[in-house]
């Protein structure tokens, strides 16, 4: 799994942000490459570049080994992302790729999955129930 961060900021801005903000919040450097997309070309490809503001809005994309976008999330600046949900989704997609099993709503690593077959139509409720809160 590869993780990249992409923004229109320069590599120098990324360095300053890492050293003056992130390290103070987490006590460590950003653990993945930060890509500078100063022209917005990458953001345009994924539909997150705001032409008027000249920035990429917050988005995240899970791209499988074949280059297919499996999940996307676009958030406006006032709402932060959820790293735990991102990691859960990565694990779910990886589990599916290995097993072919379907990952139900709210699944966490180690939870039950569904083995798809023709006789399952209309009977999913017999093999899976949503978690009780």
C-alpha positions as CSV (number, residue, x, y, z in Angstrom):
1,X,0.0,0.0,0.0
2,X,1.3,3.4,-1.0
3,X,0.0,6.7,0.6
4,X,0.6,10.1,-1.0
5,X,-0.6,13.5,0.1
6,X,-1.2,16.0,-2.7
7,X,-1.7,19.7,-2.5
8,X,-1.1,22.9,-4.5
9,X,1.4,24.0,-1.9
10,X,5.1,24.0,-2.8
11,X,7.5,21.5,-1.4
12,X,8.9,24.3,0.8
13,X,5.4,24.9,2.2
14,X,5.1,21.2,2.9
15,X,8.4,21.2,4.7
16,X,7.4,24.2,6.9
17,X,4.0,22.7,7.7
18,X,5.6,19.4,8.7
19,X,8.2,21.1,10.9
20,X,6.0,23.8,12.5
21,X,2.6,22.2,12.7
22,X,2.6,18.4,12.3
23,X,5.6,17.6,14.5
24,X,4.1,19.8,17.2
25,X,0.8,17.9,17.0
26,X,2.1,14.3,16.6
27,X,5.7,14.4,17.7
28,X,6.8,12.9,14.4
29,X,7.3,13.6,10.7
30,X,4.6,12.9,8.1
31,X,5.0,9.2,7.3
32,X,4.4,9.4,3.6
33,X,5.4,11.6,0.6
34,X,3.8,15.0,0.1
35,X,3.4,15.8,-3.6
36,X,3.3,19.4,-4.8
37,X,0.6,19.9,-7.5
38,X,1.1,23.7,-8.0
39,X,-0.6,23.7,-11.4
40,X,-3.6,21.7,-10.1
41,X,-3.2,19.1,-12.8
42,X,-3.6,16.1,-10.4
43,X,-6.5,17.8,-8.6
44,X,-8.2,18.3,-12.0
45,X,-7.8,14.7,-12.9
46,X,-9.7,13.7,-9.7
47,X,-12.2,16.5,-9.8
48,X,-11.0,18.2,-6.6
49,X,-9.3,21.3,-8.0
50,X,-11.2,24.6,-7.3
51,X,-10.3,26.8,-10.2
52,X,-11.6,30.0,-8.6
53,X,-9.7,29.5,-5.3
54,X,-6.6,27.8,-7.0
55,X,-6.6,24.9,-4.4
56,X,-7.4,21.3,-4.2
57,X,-10.3,20.7,-1.9
58,X,-10.0,17.9,0.6
59,X,-10.4,14.6,-1.0
60,X,-9.1,11.0,-0.6
61,X,-9.1,8.2,-3.1
62,X,-8.5,4.5,-2.6
63,X,-7.0,3.2,-5.9
64,X,-6.5,-0.5,-6.3
65,X,-3.3,-2.1,-7.8
66,X,-4.9,-2.0,-11.3
67,X,-5.4,1.8,-11.0
68,X,-9.2,1.7,-10.5
69,X,-10.6,4.1,-8.0
70,X,-12.5,1.9,-5.5
71,X,-13.5,4.7,-3.0
72,X,-13.5,8.5,-3.0
73,X,-14.4,11.0,-0.3
74,X,-14.6,14.8,-0.9
75,X,-14.9,17.1,2.2
76,X,-15.3,20.8,2.5
77,X,-12.6,22.5,4.6
78,X,-14.6,22.8,7.8
79,X,-14.8,19.0,8.4
80,X,-11.7,16.9,9.1
81,X,-11.1,13.4,7.8
82,X,-11.3,10.2,9.8
83,X,-8.0,8.2,9.5
84,X,-9.5,5.2,11.3
85,X,-12.3,5.0,8.7
86,X,-9.7,5.2,5.9
87,X,-7.7,2.4,7.4
88,X,-10.9,0.3,7.9
89,X,-11.8,0.7,4.2
90,X,-8.3,-0.2,3.1
91,X,-8.4,-3.4,5.2
92,X,-11.8,-4.2,3.8
93,X,-10.7,-3.8,0.2
94,X,-7.6,-5.8,0.8
95,X,-9.6,-8.6,2.4
96,X,-12.0,-8.6,-0.5
97,X,-9.1,-8.8,-3.0
98,X,-7.6,-11.8,-1.2
99,X,-10.9,-13.7,-0.6
100,X,-13.6,-12.4,-3.0
101,X,-15.8,-12.1,0.1
102,X,-18.2,-9.1,0.4
103,X,-17.6,-6.8,3.2
104,X,-20.8,-5.7,5.1
105,X,-21.6,-2.3,6.5
106,X,-19.7,-1.4,9.6
107,X,-17.2,-4.3,9.1
108,X,-14.0,-4.2,11.2
109,X,-11.0,-6.5,10.7
110,X,-11.9,-9.9,12.1
111,X,-15.7,-9.5,11.7
112,X,-17.8,-11.8,9.6
113,X,-17.9,-11.3,5.9
114,X,-20.3,-12.7,3.3
115,X,-19.4,-15.3,0.7
116,X,-21.4,-14.3,-2.4
117,X,-23.4,-17.0,-4.3
118,X,-26.5,-17.1,-6.4
119,X,-28.7,-18.6,-3.6
120,X,-27.9,-15.6,-1.3
121,X,-30.3,-13.2,-3.1
122,X,-33.0,-12.2,-0.7
123,X,-31.4,-14.2,2.1
124,X,-28.5,-12.0,3.2
125,X,-30.4,-11.4,6.5
126,X,-29.9,-15.2,7.2
127,X,-26.1,-14.9,7.2
128,X,-25.5,-11.4,8.4
129,X,-27.2,-8.9,10.7
130,X,-26.0,-5.3,11.2
131,X,-24.2,-4.7,14.5
132,X,-26.4,-3.7,17.4
133,X,-25.5,-0.4,19.0
